[in-house]
């Protein structure tokens, strides 16, 4: 086993400081997740462990644009500036309301800013927050809707036309190669250092993906200032981690989709990247694939790399680092170390010195399975494991982990299936027989990220504990001789659509069924959908018209078109993007009744003392009444994060049961809960107006087939 000391780029020494967090004022919520440190912490104390049960609704704001038919969501963590709360709606509108009353001041609809011929290609993505910049009377809100980064006057709700192209930037531009037909948006807000706006992107996870390079812009003009290539160019550090010297020309992903954190004093911006495309097969991207699956520390002024850490080498499990790191201070061996902490989908916590990247707790490179039945694939023979803290969740589904509350016949069905899959290690490759992926595709840790208490050094992590199954399937990459539209449509469906919608088109994971979709879409509207995308569905504008027509003939069951010859004049071209395998769907490991195959708890809340690396407490999070289980809470999958207060509380929604809860942060004891109008898959915000403390949560629902909502609800103590 090899000991990791951080990086060859930096000296392995600790920078010793007094720990700058302790003296900072955390009384408002001026940016995404509350602060540059990304620790979800409030120093307000009006609401505490003695009176939290008295909380009541202070106001409710309705956005008026929920879309139940399409399971719309609100994942927004709103910010508060000068008594005004800013957030986003299910249909990507930006709003400003009075933070004390919930009364609306204005709404901005990005759809109205687009030319009529562009509106059909508007991507209905999710937004997790917005960013603010101000200088005297010049006050601006930045957020992404569709493929555009908007600059909005914070007072009027109008575009700032001096920024970019009449108040917006097209995120397709400035990436170094032509990606105009590829899916590019951003679900997390940018971060701002002085007059520099730094942003990441969300891109497709399939074969046709834009690169996830990090870019910085002048906050006043929108001029691009620097770019960091997350897929390195020739001559750049990391370039030789790709076996193919041309990988930078066609490989996508390695994108910061979860936002950033910032050490202002050191002028360092931190971001975590996702996997490189294609997610499930790396035969076209052999090597360790820097800077995919990395924690990056960059000079905020120039974008130059200071240090990095890769938590998964040659990722074929979609194990993106799911959130920006928390900036923490760890007391170890009598020293105070300013550090960064990341939580991973695999269930690990890694901690590093902020300035050098040297691990606070040792990291070991351990041997992992390297065998695979996918032709052309080559896995890494080792992966990094932290020595402390211990994993915050189970990392293997054994036969003992089969759900004990299933009917006996279902237990046997699950046992038979489990024995048929590859399932002896969490780094088993995707396979033709099927591989159990646990921790699952959504973690472990997810995009909500951890919370951190700067007074105690305790890190709080909410985690999913759901097993998934990934099964690879060979696909035909080239058109056969004398293909019909139906045959071509079936082939193209497997290559482009089956991953999400399943081989039977009945949907998988959070993706909808396509059965009877011809009752909802005409040929023309379906073609528009393919080119524009919607929410989690990327755009497929890279597909040629004849290919889209063939897919439509298959999915929409257009009998008159199916027998016609499929004619593609360019089919002879060698396509670097084509891969020989797809997967049959994003499938949770469920019983025949639709119950989790794995035993509860399916969601947990964990408190870890970073000063010792030891657990303080563990708690089941949520309760799912739809699944039979024992007297104890089952826990539920959860999306969104907690917030911590100096008043001794941890607030979190996130669960499928639609509850909003407050726990004693020292003991994990549940102190208060309330049912929300729709589940709150978001991170709460905490702030003070005229001496009164408010806790607000977005209630958008939509995930896991829960009801969609349109409200932001604020809680406060009675007058």
C-alpha positions as semicolon CSV with decimal commas, in nm:
position;residue;x (nm);y (nm);z (nm)
1;X;0,000;0,000;0,000
2;X;0,128;0,338;-0,096
3;X;0,104;0,634;0,136
4;X;-0,028;0,951;-0,026
5;X;0,134;1,273;0,093
6;X;-0,090;1,504;-0,109
7;X;0,092;1,611;-0,424
8;X;0,432;1,629;-0,582
9;X;0,345;1,989;-0,669
10;X;0,374;2,116;-0,313
11;X;0,581;2,064;-0,003
12;X;0,420;1,836;0,252
13;X;0,412;2,084;0,537
14;X;0,129;2,229;0,742
15;X;0,052;2,598;0,750
16;X;-0,019;2,679;1,112
17;X;-0,274;2,949;1,183
18;X;-0,501;3,060;1,460
19;X;-0,810;2,945;1,270
20;X;-0,986;3,240;1,110
21;X;-1,342;3,102;1,143
22;X;-1,386;3,174;1,514
23;X;-1,397;3,552;1,483
24;X;-1,623;3,575;1,179
25;X;-1,979;3,707;1,197
26;X;-2,223;3,449;1,059
27;X;-2,544;3,640;1,135
28;X;-2,681;3,661;0,782
29;X;-2,691;3,443;0,472
30;X;-2,523;3,657;0,204
31;X;-2,423;3,375;-0,030
32;X;-2,485;3,015;-0,129
33;X;-2,451;2,784;0,174
34;X;-2,407;3,093;0,393
35;X;-2,041;3,186;0,352
36;X;-1,721;3,152;0,150
37;X;-1,625;2,870;0,385
38;X;-1,928;2,665;0,270
39;X;-1,995;2,543;0,624
40;X;-2,373;2,609;0,652
41;X;-2,328;2,778;0,990
42;X;-2,519;3,057;1,168
43;X;-2,400;3,232;1,485
44;X;-2,757;3,340;1,571
45;X;-2,888;3,223;1,909
46;X;-3,245;3,353;1,947
47;X;-3,378;3,009;1,855
48;X;-3,213;2,745;2,073
49;X;-3,265;2,402;2,222
50;X;-3,505;2,538;2,487
51;X;-3,752;2,717;2,258
52;X;-3,722;2,551;1,917
53;X;-4,055;2,374;1,975
54;X;-4,224;2,715;1,965
55;X;-4,128;2,778;1,603
56;X;-4,418;2,866;1,376
57;X;-4,467;2,977;1,017
58;X;-4,369;3,344;0,981
59;X;-4,452;3,371;0,612
60;X;-4,496;3,165;0,296
61;X;-4,402;3,277;-0,054
62;X;-4,558;3,101;-0,353
63;X;-4,367;3,115;-0,681
64;X;-4,682;3,024;-0,875
65;X;-4,510;2,803;-1,134
66;X;-4,486;2,447;-1,003
67;X;-4,512;2,183;-1,275
68;X;-4,654;1,867;-1,120
69;X;-4,681;1,684;-1,451
70;X;-4,304;1,704;-1,496
71;X;-4,212;1,664;-1,126
72;X;-4,068;2,015;-1,094
73;X;-3,836;2,089;-0,804
74;X;-3,688;2,378;-0,607
75;X;-3,335;2,300;-0,489
76;X;-3,251;2,661;-0,413
77;X;-3,065;2,779;-0,104
78;X;-3,173;3,146;-0,102
79;X;-2,951;3,437;0,000
80;X;-3,039;3,748;0,200
81;X;-2,893;4,093;0,124
82;X;-3,002;4,412;0,304
83;X;-3,334;4,263;0,411
84;X;-3,417;4,116;0,070
85;X;-3,428;3,742;0,002
86;X;-3,331;3,622;-0,347
87;X;-3,412;3,279;-0,486
88;X;-3,524;3,084;-0,789
89;X;-3,847;2,911;-0,890
90;X;-3,926;2,571;-1,046
91;X;-3,929;2,730;-1,394
92;X;-3,602;2,913;-1,341
93;X;-3,741;3,257;-1,264
94;X;-3,540;3,476;-1,027
95;X;-3,729;3,658;-0,751
96;X;-3,674;3,914;-0,476
97;X;-3,896;3,927;-0,168
98;X;-3,900;4,107;0,165
99;X;-3,710;3,870;0,394
100;X;-3,927;3,965;0,696
101;X;-4,269;3,930;0,531
102;X;-4,231;3,723;0,214
103;X;-4,388;4,002;0,008
104;X;-4,270;3,995;-0,352
105;X;-4,065;4,285;-0,488
106;X;-4,003;4,154;-0,839
107;X;-3,961;3,847;-1,058
108;X;-3,732;3,804;-1,358
109;X;-3,830;3,553;-1,626
110;X;-3,524;3,446;-1,831
111;X;-3,752;3,312;-2,103
112;X;-3,850;3,669;-2,189
113;X;-3,486;3,763;-2,256
114;X;-3,452;3,513;-2,540
115;X;-3,528;3,569;-2,906
116;X;-3,832;3,377;-3,026
117;X;-3,622;3,140;-3,235
118;X;-3,412;3,054;-2,926
119;X;-3,695;2,990;-2,682
120;X;-3,759;2,635;-2,798
121;X;-3,406;2,545;-2,690
122;X;-3,436;2,676;-2,334
123;X;-3,311;2,412;-2,088
124;X;-3,536;2,379;-1,782
125;X;-3,250;2,301;-1,541
126;X;-3,254;2,312;-1,161
127;X;-3,094;2,601;-0,977
128;X;-2,943;2,556;-0,631
129;X;-2,874;2,922;-0,567
130;X;-2,760;3,265;-0,678
131;X;-2,460;3,493;-0,619
132;X;-2,449;3,860;-0,518
133;X;-2,198;4,137;-0,593
134;X;-2,232;4,500;-0,495
135;X;-2,039;4,827;-0,512
136;X;-2,225;5,128;-0,374
137;X;-2,541;5,163;-0,586
138;X;-2,434;4,895;-0,835
139;X;-2,587;4,575;-0,692
140;X;-2,608;4,258;-0,899
141;X;-2,745;3,904;-0,880
142;X;-2,586;3,631;-1,091
143;X;-2,748;3,298;-1,171
144;X;-2,777;3,047;-1,454
145;X;-3,099;2,963;-1,637
146;X;-3,080;2,741;-1,941
147;X;-2,737;2,785;-2,098
148;X;-2,704;3,149;-1,994
149;X;-2,535;3,310;-1,697
150;X;-2,747;3,617;-1,617
151;X;-2,651;3,944;-1,451
152;X;-2,958;4,107;-1,291
153;X;-2,994;4,441;-1,116
154;X;-3,066;4,343;-0,755
155;X;-3,293;4,643;-0,699
156;X;-3,504;4,641;-1,016
157;X;-3,493;4,282;-1,142
158;X;-3,381;4,399;-1,487
159;X;-3,080;4,274;-1,683
160;X;-2,758;4,473;-1,649
161;X;-2,702;4,530;-2,019
162;X;-2,338;4,637;-1,978
163;X;-2,255;4,281;-1,875
164;X;-2,186;4,030;-2,154
165;X;-2,444;4,024;-2,431
166;X;-2,720;4,247;-2,295
167;X;-2,696;4,102;-1,947
168;X;-2,604;3,742;-2,013
169;X;-2,322;3,507;-2,115
170;X;-2,369;3,192;-2,321
171;X;-2,185;2,918;-2,131
172;X;-2,118;2,740;-2,460
173;X;-1,869;3,014;-2,546
174;X;-1,505;3,025;-2,438
175;X;-1,445;2,654;-2,374
176;X;-1,178;2,619;-2,641
177;X;-1,369;2,396;-2,878
178;X;-1,703;2,399;-3,060
179;X;-1,970;2,279;-2,817
180;X;-2,264;2,483;-2,947
181;X;-2,476;2,169;-2,995
182;X;-2,386;2,011;-2,660
183;X;-2,555;2,036;-2,321
184;X;-2,401;2,311;-2,106
185;X;-2,567;2,477;-1,807
186;X;-2,496;2,528;-1,437
187;X;-2,704;2,412;-1,141
188;X;-2,488;2,582;-0,875
189;X;-2,410;2,953;-0,849
190;X;-2,072;3,109;-0,921
191;X;-1,846;3,241;-0,645
192;X;-1,700;3,591;-0,648
193;X;-1,354;3,712;-0,544
194;X;-1,326;4,093;-0,557
195;X;-1,430;4,170;-0,918
196;X;-1,374;3,815;-1,045
197;X;-1,669;3,582;-1,099
198;X;-1,573;3,212;-1,107
199;X;-1,810;2,949;-1,242
200;X;-1,834;2,580;-1,320
201;X;-2,088;2,397;-1,534
202;X;-2,314;2,098;-1,557
203;X;-2,257;1,899;-1,877
204;X;-2,383;1,576;-2,028
205;X;-2,258;1,250;-1,876
206;X;-2,289;1,052;-2,199
207;X;-2,051;1,019;-2,488
208;X;-2,125;1,365;-2,630
209;X;-2,021;1,590;-2,344
210;X;-1,865;1,934;-2,331
211;X;-1,545;1,974;-2,124
212;X;-1,597;2,100;-1,770
213;X;-1,329;2,370;-1,772
214;X;-1,350;2,630;-1,493
215;X;-1,381;2,990;-1,611
216;X;-1,355;3,335;-1,455
217;X;-1,510;3,658;-1,578
218;X;-1,495;4,026;-1,496
219;X;-1,795;4,081;-1,272
220;X;-1,868;4,421;-1,431
221;X;-1,825;4,349;-1,803
222;X;-1,849;3,971;-1,843
223;X;-1,510;3,954;-2,015
224;X;-1,347;3,614;-1,969
225;X;-1,034;3,651;-1,755
226;X;-0,899;3,298;-1,720
227;X;-0,975;2,933;-1,781
228;X;-0,849;2,622;-1,604
229;X;-0,854;2,313;-1,824
230;X;-0,994;2,028;-1,617
231;X;-0,897;1,805;-1,912
232;X;-0,539;1,928;-1,961
233;X;-0,395;2,048;-2,289
234;X;-0,051;1,944;-2,420
235;X;0,222;2,089;-2,200
236;X;-0,005;2,128;-1,896
237;X;0,030;1,932;-1,572
238;X;-0,195;1,628;-1,579
239;X;-0,187;1,587;-1,958
240;X;0,011;1,262;-1,932
241;X;-0,256;1,104;-1,708
242;X;-0,453;1,038;-2,029
243;X;-0,318;0,758;-2,249
244;X;-0,473;0,914;-2,559
245;X;-0,281;1,235;-2,641
246;X;-0,592;1,368;-2,818
247;X;-0,828;1,316;-2,524
248;X;-0,860;1,691;-2,463
249;X;-1,010;1,727;-2,811
250;X;-1,316;1,509;-2,752
251;X;-1,351;1,390;-2,390
252;X;-1,599;1,585;-2,179
253;X;-1,701;1,612;-1,816
254;X;-1,452;1,662;-1,530
255;X;-1,675;1,956;-1,441
256;X;-1,734;2,153;-1,121
257;X;-2,113;2,127;-1,099
258;X;-2,151;2,158;-0,721
259;X;-2,017;2,509;-0,659
260;X;-1,707;2,648;-0,491
261;X;-1,562;2,757;-0,158
262;X;-1,306;3,031;-0,102
263;X;-1,022;3,115;0,133
264;X;-1,021;3,492;0,082
265;X;-0,709;3,553;0,292
266;X;-0,503;3,307;0,088
267;X;-0,681;3,401;-0,238
268;X;-0,755;3,033;-0,308
269;X;-1,075;2,903;-0,468
270;X;-1,164;2,536;-0,418
271;X;-1,385;2,324;-0,642
272;X;-1,458;1,953;-0,684
273;X;-1,495;1,790;-1,022
274;X;-1,711;1,512;-1,158
275;X;-1,616;1,208;-1,359
276;X;-1,502;1,222;-1,720
277;X;-1,741;1,108;-1,991
278;X;-1,860;0,848;-2,074
279;X;-1,950;0,770;-1,709
280;X;-1,965;0,391;-1,727
281;X;-1,697;0,295;-1,978
282;X;-1,344;0,430;-1,988
283;X;-1,203;0,248;-2,287
284;X;-1,189;0,576;-2,482
285;X;-1,018;0,758;-2,192
286;X;-0,759;0,520;-2,051
287;X;-0,542;0,650;-1,769
288;X;-0,612;0,815;-1,435
289;X;-0,796;1,103;-1,608
290;X;-0,682;1,418;-1,429
291;X;-0,853;1,640;-1,330
292;X;-1,170;1,433;-1,314
293;X;-1,289;1,341;-0,961
294;X;-1,052;1,594;-0,806
295;X;-1,048;1,851;-0,532
296;X;-0,877;2,149;-0,696
297;X;-0,712;2,446;-0,524
298;X;-0,667;2,734;-0,770
299;X;-0,530;3,085;-0,746
300;X;-0,849;3,292;-0,756
301;X;-0,678;3,576;-0,944
302;X;-0,520;3,371;-1,223
303;X;-0,675;3,023;-1,224
304;X;-0,332;2,863;-1,179
305;X;-0,326;2,525;-1,008
306;X;-0,186;2,529;-0,653
307;X;-0,260;2,166;-0,558
308;X;-0,504;1,886;-0,627
309;X;-0,623;1,553;-0,489
310;X;-0,796;1,282;-0,694
311;X;-1,032;1,070;-0,486
312;X;-1,116;0,816;-0,762
313;X;-0,874;0,713;-1,035
314;X;-1,026;0,635;-1,376
315;X;-1,383;0,664;-1,249
316;X;-1,636;0,426;-1,409
317;X;-1,890;0,448;-1,122
318;X;-2,013;0,809;-1,153
319;X;-1,845;0,888;-0,820
320;X;-1,820;1,264;-0,867
321;X;-1,717;1,454;-0,557
322;X;-2,070;1,578;-0,496
323;X;-2,021;1,910;-0,316
324;X;-1,773;2,190;-0,269
325;X;-1,536;2,138;0,026
326;X;-1,595;2,284;0,371
327;X;-1,320;2,513;0,501
328;X;-1,252;2,399;0,854
329;X;-0,992;2,432;1,130
330;X;-0,864;2,109;1,283
331;X;-0,681;2,093;1,615
332;X;-0,431;1,808;1,596
333;X;-0,124;1,739;1,805
334;X;-0,162;2,077;1,974
335;X;-0,170;2,268;1,646
336;X;-0,451;2,447;1,465
337;X;-0,456;2,354;1,097
338;X;-0,665;2,549;0,850
339;X;-0,799;2,269;0,636
340;X;-1,051;2,166;0,372
341;X;-1,284;1,867;0,415
342;X;-1,462;1,680;0,138
343;X;-1,732;1,416;0,169
344;X;-1,767;1,159;-0,108
345;X;-2,028;0,936;-0,264
346;X;-1,816;0,641;-0,147
347;X;-1,873;0,735;0,218
348;X;-1,529;0,882;0,290
349;X;-1,418;1,208;0,448
350;X;-1,082;1,344;0,328
351;X;-0,911;1,639;0,499
352;X;-0,619;1,850;0,371
353;X;-0,412;2,150;0,468
354;X;-0,567;2,440;0,274
355;X;-0,241;2,587;0,150
356;X;-0,038;2,276;0,066
357;X;-0,281;1,991;0,007
358;X;-0,099;1,775;0,261
359;X;-0,345;1,531;0,424
360;X;-0,436;1,602;0,785
361;X;-0,500;1,229;0,836
362;X;-0,296;0,982;0,633
363;X;-0,435;0,849;0,305
364;X;-0,344;0,502;0,179
365;X;-0,349;0,375;-0,178
366;X;-0,510;0,032;-0,144
367;X;-0,534;-0,243;-0,407
368;X;-0,880;-0,277;-0,562
369;X;-1,026;-0,518;-0,821
370;X;-0,889;-0,444;-1,167
371;X;-1,060;-0,722;-1,364
372;X;-1,334;-0,636;-1,615
373;X;-1,528;-0,814;-1,888
374;X;-1,569;-0,496;-2,093
375;X;-1,338;-0,507;-2,393
376;X;-1,094;-0,215;-2,409
377;X;-1,145;-0,114;-2,045
378;X;-0,849;-0,082;-1,808
379;X;-0,912;0,000;-1,442
380;X;-0,683;0,153;-1,184
381;X;-0,531;-0,114;-0,961
382;X;-0,545;0,110;-0,651
383;X;-0,775;0,371;-0,498
384;X;-0,720;0,615;-0,207
385;X;-0,862;0,541;0,139
386;X;-0,840;0,781;0,437
387;X;-0,716;0,636;0,766
388;X;-0,948;0,872;0,958
389;X;-1,233;0,939;0,987
390;X;-1,389;0,596;0,940
391;X;-1,649;0,569;0,658
392;X;-1,977;0,737;0,752
393;X;-2,188;0,457;0,600
394;X;-2,190;0,092;0,496
395;X;-1,977;0,025;0,188
396;X;-2,082;-0,327;0,092
397;X;-2,421;-0,495;0,062
398;X;-2,378;-0,846;0,199
399;X;-2,643;-1,116;0,221
400;X;-2,689;-1,011;0,584
401;X;-2,787;-0,666;0,454
402;X;-3,096;-0,790;0,267
403;X;-3,406;-0,605;0,382
404;X;-3,552;-0,818;0,666
405;X;-3,899;-0,668;0,622
406;X;-3,951;-0,812;0,274
407;X;-4,193;-1,103;0,225
408;X;-4,009;-1,436;0,227
409;X;-4,056;-1,487;-0,146
410;X;-3,906;-1,144;-0,214
411;X;-3,611;-1,214;0,012
412;X;-3,533;-1,521;-0,196
413;X;-3,570;-1,323;-0,519
414;X;-3,333;-1,054;-0,388
415;X;-3,087;-1,318;-0,261
416;X;-3,084;-1,491;-0,601
417;X;-3,027;-1,160;-0,777
418;X;-2,755;-1,056;-0,533
419;X;-2,568;-1,381;-0,592
420;X;-2,586;-1,329;-0,969
421;X;-2,423;-0,984;-0,957
422;X;-2,065;-0,877;-0,898
423;X;-2,080;-0,773;-0,537
424;X;-1,767;-0,837;-0,333
425;X;-1,613;-0,489;-0,350
426;X;-1,732;-0,131;-0,391
427;X;-1,480;-0,078;-0,673
428;X;-1,601;-0,368;-0,889
429;X;-1,625;-0,265;-1,253
430;X;-1,959;-0,229;-1,432
431;X;-2,018;-0,567;-1,595
432;X;-2,229;-0,759;-1,842
433;X;-2,375;-0,965;-1,556
434;X;-2,461;-0,657;-1,350
435;X;-2,269;-0,496;-1,064
436;X;-2,406;-0,381;-0,731
437;X;-2,301;-0,019;-0,682
438;X;-2,303;0,055;-0,311
439;X;-2,265;0,320;-0,187
440;X;-2,512;0,411;-0,459
441;X;-2,510;0,650;-0,751
442;X;-2,641;0,934;-0,533
443;X;-2,406;0,856;-0,246
444;X;-2,321;0,835;0,035
445;X;-2,280;1,208;0,049
446;X;-2,476;1,407;-0,211
447;X;-2,486;1,763;-0,345
448;X;-2,614;1,913;-0,022
449;X;-2,269;1,872;0,131
450;X;-2,162;1,868;0,496
451;X;-2,217;2,129;0,766
452;X;-1,947;2,233;1,010
453;X;-1,946;2,392;1,353
454;X;-1,637;2,618;1,390
455;X;-1,678;2,627;1,769
456;X;-1,661;2,252;1,825
457;X;-1,488;2,120;1,513
458;X;-1,774;1,879;1,441
459;X;-1,868;1,794;1,082
460;X;-2,228;1,689;1,010
461;X;-2,307;1,466;0,710
462;X;-2,643;1,342;0,587
463;X;-2,607;1,029;0,375
464;X;-2,805;0,803;0,143
465;X;-2,781;0,427;0,193
466;X;-2,941;0,282;-0,119
467;X;-2,795;0,008;-0,338
468;X;-2,810;0,033;-0,719
469;X;-2,737;-0,212;-0,999
470;X;-2,544;-0,117;-1,313
471;X;-2,542;-0,362;-1,601
472;X;-2,344;-0,297;-1,917
473;X;-2,471;-0,404;-2,256
474;X;-2,289;-0,409;-2,593
475;X;-2,430;-0,168;-2,848
476;X;-2,397;-0,139;-3,222
477;X;-2,201;0,177;-3,300
478;X;-2,247;0,182;-3,678
479;X;-2,550;0,154;-3,903
480;X;-2,616;-0,189;-4,051
481;X;-2,668;-0,239;-4,422
482;X;-3,023;-0,166;-4,542
483;X;-3,141;-0,042;-4,201
484;X;-3,499;0,074;-4,163
485;X;-3,594;0,376;-3,953
486;X;-3,724;0,137;-3,687
487;X;-3,398;-0,057;-3,671
488;X;-3,193;0,262;-3,667
489;X;-3,422;0,410;-3,403
490;X;-3,377;0,107;-3,180
491;X;-2,998;0,121;-3,224
492;X;-2,982;0,494;-3,153
493;X;-3,214;0,458;-2,853
494;X;-2,975;0,205;-2,697
495;X;-2,677;0,433;-2,758
496;X;-2,835;0,760;-2,640
497;X;-3,150;0,701;-2,433
498;X;-3,143;0,356;-2,271
499;X;-2,906;0,464;-1,993
500;X;-3,178;0,681;-1,840
501;X;-3,503;0,532;-1,963
502;X;-3,417;0,162;-1,948
503;X;-3,414;-0,110;-2,210
504;X;-3,792;-0,153;-2,169
505;X;-3,850;0,226;-2,189
506;X;-4,029;0,214;-1,852
507;X;-3,785;0,456;-1,689
508;X;-3,528;0,398;-1,421
509;X;-3,411;0,582;-1,113
510;X;-3,553;0,934;-1,135
511;X;-3,608;0,915;-1,510
512;X;-3,961;0,889;-1,655
513;X;-4,125;0,615;-1,858
514;X;-4,150;0,663;-2,234
515;X;-4,441;0,423;-2,271
516;X;-4,734;0,599;-2,443
517;X;-4,528;0,914;-2,484
518;X;-4,689;0,955;-2,827
519;X;-5,002;1,069;-2,644
520;X;-4,807;1,365;-2,507
521;X;-4,576;1,463;-2,792
522;X;-4,624;1,518;-3,163
523;X;-4,338;1,445;-3,401
524;X;-4,248;1,815;-3,408
525;X;-4,264;1,872;-3,030
526;X;-4,064;1,552;-2,968
527;X;-3,795;1,673;-3,208
528;X;-3,781;2,003;-3,018
529;X;-3,747;1,813;-2,689
530;X;-3,453;1,614;-2,827
531;X;-3,279;1,933;-2,932
532;X;-3,351;2,137;-2,620
533;X;-3,346;1,890;-2,330
534;X;-3,542;1,939;-2,009
535;X;-3,429;1,934;-1,646
536;X;-3,215;1,617;-1,606
537;X;-3,246;1,532;-1,976
538;X;-2,960;1,683;-2,178
539;X;-3,007;1,821;-2,527
540;X;-2,924;1,590;-2,818
541;X;-2,856;1,857;-3,077
542;X;-2,548;1,665;-3,185
543;X;-2,780;1,407;-3,342
544;X;-2,848;1,461;-3,710
545;X;-3,202;1,518;-3,834
546;X;-3,225;1,169;-3,985
547;X;-3,115;1,018;-3,653
548;X;-3,374;1,214;-3,456
549;X;-3,641;1,109;-3,706
550;X;-3,543;0,745;-3,665
551;X;-3,559;0,768;-3,283
552;X;-3,900;0,936;-3,311
553;X;-4,032;0,660;-3,537
554;X;-3,937;0,406;-3,269
555;X;-4,036;0,587;-2,949
556;X;-4,354;0,747;-3,087
557;X;-4,452;0,429;-3,275
558;X;-4,494;0,608;-3,607
559;X;-4,594;0,308;-3,817
560;X;-4,577;0,493;-4,149
561;X;-4,214;0,595;-4,093
562;X;-4,073;0,279;-3,934
563;X;-4,037;0,066;-4,252
564;X;-3,874;0,342;-4,457
565;X;-3,501;0,308;-4,534
566;X;-3,267;0,485;-4,296
567;X;-3,028;0,691;-4,507
568;X;-2,729;0,857;-4,342
569;X;-2,470;0,991;-4,582
570;X;-2,217;1,040;-4,302
571;X;-2,254;0,700;-4,139
572;X;-1,916;0,588;-4,270
573;X;-1,732;0,848;-4,063
574;X;-1,530;0,728;-3,764
575;X;-1,688;0,888;-3,459
576;X;-1,450;0,931;-3,166
577;X;-1,746;0,977;-2,935
578;X;-1,897;0,633;-2,994
579;X;-1,841;0,371;-2,725
580;X;-1,911;-0,003;-2,753
581;X;-2,120;-0,029;-2,434
582;X;-2,412;0,139;-2,269
583;X;-2,600;0,049;-1,950
584;X;-2,955;-0,080;-1,929
585;X;-3,059;0,198;-1,690
586;X;-3,003;0,380;-1,363
587;X;-3,167;0,110;-1,153
588;X;-3,200;0,096;-0,779
589;X;-3,174;-0,253;-0,634
590;X;-3,539;-0,316;-0,545
591;X;-3,761;-0,612;-0,466
592;X;-4,045;-0,711;-0,699
593;X;-4,278;-0,494;-0,489
594;X;-4,055;-0,193;-0,540
595;X;-3,912;-0,201;-0,186
596;X;-3,539;-0,143;-0,121
597;X;-3,343;-0,467;-0,141
598;X;-3,107;-0,342;0,128
599;X;-3,201;-0,320;0,494
600;X;-3,271;0,013;0,662
601;X;-3,163;0,271;0,755
602;X;-3,190;0,425;0,408
603;X;-3,087;0,768;0,530
604;X;-2,859;0,873;0,815
605;X;-2,723;1,181;0,986
606;X;-2,366;1,164;1,117
607;X;-2,160;1,386;1,348
608;X;-1,780;1,353;1,330
609;X;-1,526;1,536;1,545
610;X;-1,261;1,639;1,292
611;X;-1,014;1,708;1,573
612;X;-1,002;1,336;1,655
613;X;-1,155;1,173;1,346
614;X;-1,404;0,996;1,574
615;X;-1,783;0,981;1,551
616;X;-1,981;1,182;1,807
617;X;-2,321;1,037;1,719
618;X;-2,526;0,876;1,440
619;X;-2,897;0,921;1,379
620;X;-3,151;0,775;1,139
621;X;-3,285;1,050;0,914
622;X;-3,646;1,038;0,801
623;X;-3,913;0,773;0,787
624;X;-4,070;0,621;0,476
625;X;-4,427;0,508;0,546
626;X;-4,463;0,355;0,197
627;X;-4,225;0,069;0,278
628;X;-4,297;-0,184;0,554
629;X;-4,038;-0,182;0,829
630;X;-4,012;-0,226;1,203
631;X;-4,096;0,006;1,488
632;X;-3,782;0,211;1,438
633;X;-3,759;0,481;1,172
634;X;-3,648;0,351;0,833
635;X;-3,463;0,661;0,721
636;X;-3,513;0,785;0,365
637;X;-3,296;0,892;0,078
638;X;-3,226;1,261;0,127
639;X;-3,125;1,554;-0,093
640;X;-3,017;1,891;0,042
641;X;-2,809;1,969;0,348
642;X;-2,830;2,067;0,711
643;X;-2,749;2,401;0,874
644;X;-2,592;2,446;1,218
645;X;-2,655;2,725;1,469
646;X;-2,468;2,860;1,768
647;X;-2,797;2,810;1,952
648;X;-2,723;2,438;1,964
649;X;-2,937;2,325;1,671
650;X;-2,910;2,135;1,345
651;X;-3,192;2,203;1,097
652;X;-3,255;1,974;0,800
653;X;-3,540;1,888;0,562
654;X;-3,413;1,677;0,266
655;X;-3,622;1,364;0,331
656;X;-3,892;1,194;0,125
657;X;-4,142;1,215;0,413
658;X;-4,166;1,593;0,373
659;X;-4,062;1,679;0,728
660;X;-3,850;1,970;0,847
661;X;-3,656;1,877;1,160
662;X;-3,438;2,029;1,429
663;X;-3,188;1,815;1,623
664;X;-2,972;1,889;1,923
665;X;-2,634;1,925;1,752
666;X;-2,444;1,787;2,054
667;X;-2,648;1,469;2,105
668;X;-2,844;1,407;1,784
669;X;-3,174;1,411;1,977
670;X;-3,477;1,516;1,770
671;X;-3,626;1,832;1,924
672;X;-3,882;1,954;1,667
673;X;-4,041;1,854;1,338
674;X;-4,311;1,989;1,113
675;X;-4,471;1,869;0,789
676;X;-4,393;2,093;0,493
677;X;-4,635;2,171;0,207
678;X;-4,401;1,964;-0,017
679;X;-4,070;1,792;0,060
680;X;-3,779;2,032;0,103
681;X;-3,501;1,896;-0,119
682;X;-3,283;2,198;-0,052
683;X;-3,056;2,353;0,210
684;X;-3,220;2,594;0,459
685;X;-3,105;2,953;0,508
686;X;-3,087;3,132;0,845
687;X;-3,079;3,509;0,892
688;X;-3,184;3,796;1,116
689;X;-3,410;4,095;1,041
690;X;-3,458;4,363;1,309
691;X;-3,334;4,127;1,578
692;X;-3,564;3,841;1,476
693;X;-3,424;3,507;1,360
694;X;-3,574;3,333;1,055
695;X;-3,518;2,984;0,913
696;X;-3,639;2,944;0,554
697;X;-3,664;2,629;0,340
698;X;-3,764;2,577;-0,024
699;X;-4,050;2,326;-0,053
700;X;-4,031;2,211;-0,413
701;X;-4,076;1,834;-0,386
702;X;-4,071;1,645;-0,715
703;X;-3,787;1,400;-0,646
704;X;-3,863;1,034;-0,572
705;X;-4,215;1,078;-0,713
706;X;-4,320;1,314;-0,436
707;X;-4,563;1,598;-0,494
708;X;-4,421;1,913;-0,649
709;X;-4,450;2,241;-0,463
710;X;-4,399;2,611;-0,527
711;X;-4,334;2,756;-0,183
712;X;-4,060;2,899;0,034
713;X;-4,160;2,876;0,401
714;X;-3,999;3,082;0,678
715;X;-4,018;2,987;1,046
716;X;-3,965;3,211;1,348
717;X;-4,055;3,234;1,715
718;X;-4,387;3,398;1,808
719;X;-4,379;3,773;1,868
